[in-house]
């Protein structure tokens, strides 16, 4: 595993909305370079940048037209190489976003593949064997191409699925995973990895990593085998490269060779039970931001006045954690470009306790840009295939000035509008306010960097669920997110030597230890060195 990963805290950047240096209303590479010192000041020493490759942007760049070319709107190849170099100078690392499951329908491979005449790319994508033949349980598009066949899509219509073969072919058009055409797809993806690692990136977040082998791969053994091959080679050639999967089942993805897997925001899962446990009918992808208002019941564990518990999270997380802790890690995210910002449902005080938990758990934490200031602009008209995700992708709010310091372009030229609210949060004001969420984030990242026990990814023990007490080596940590009661517990670990090294007291009453008992007033967090 890459040595730099041990101490990495990631900051996710949606490049189009981060910082615009050339006044065209769209964020760019030079904007990220200009803000590296800010990111470092937060305590984040690693970055995941969403796709920045040539693309028609029907899915915000997750529709890649050329894997080896940067999108002009973000700058030049020189600019991105400069970004890598400037990051490395600061001992920071950058993950790009690898999209291996599909390309844009405008990618040259697809333009060739859809031709009626056979050529080198004929089997680079999954095609059926007739213009009206469906995809045997897979989504397909018919009637669009000269070729007498329909193609399988991986996500939107514009994203034809690359062909990694199927585990057990049952249709005439199924190719085996070991067919030379499917092996060629794998090799093409290795080539993309090498290209960018040679340019200076430090690894990849991998989009829909679990989606490669289609049909009859319910336990993902086919997809795992493909990744073992790809990552086996790349890790051997680039031992300092890191790969983080969008998969959501660490027991599979870590076996596949990933260093880390995201705990994704699947509706009703353990992660959402902590921060987005809204009434059941609200589906995050379908309709959440429009329907979420003050009357919406929010039963999240970190909602101060809710009855939500941490049970679902602990059961689900620990089930996976115990299986992977010696080989890889599970990454907790404050949010991402697909999720509803948790600030829609949690106040800044509630977020302080939430982040305290996320930043002291095993695995490298990911902070989504703007979450450090609780940006919470609501949903709006869809942009580049964003739909209800669009509200989480608005320009970063740097200052209270023009376009909130994001860009000097006229407001109607901005990638998306900036939050028009009078009291919209911004970095400048948050930095100046000692009590801000941003300053709490800084304190928490600095705590994490300073404690070897917090960097050891395999030492987590859950001691109690109410209050939530967890142990990381010689550290005991506890949180009471509720505003109703003081929670306390007698703990054998609390001997005479135990001392408090960090705490958060939202209401001013400090949590503490006395006579072997830990006491957590309403809305408090404590870290004890034993
Ligand atoms: C997951 C990405 O995070 C999302 O933004 C994208 O739309 C789909 N994969 C398709 O690539």
Boltz pocket constraint, residues with backbone or C-beta under 6 A from the ligand:
constraints:
  - pocket:
      binder: B
      contacts: [[A, 59], [A, 62], [A, 99], [A, 155], [A, 207], [A, 208], [A, 246], [A, 337], [A, 338], [A, 385]]
      max_distance: 6.0
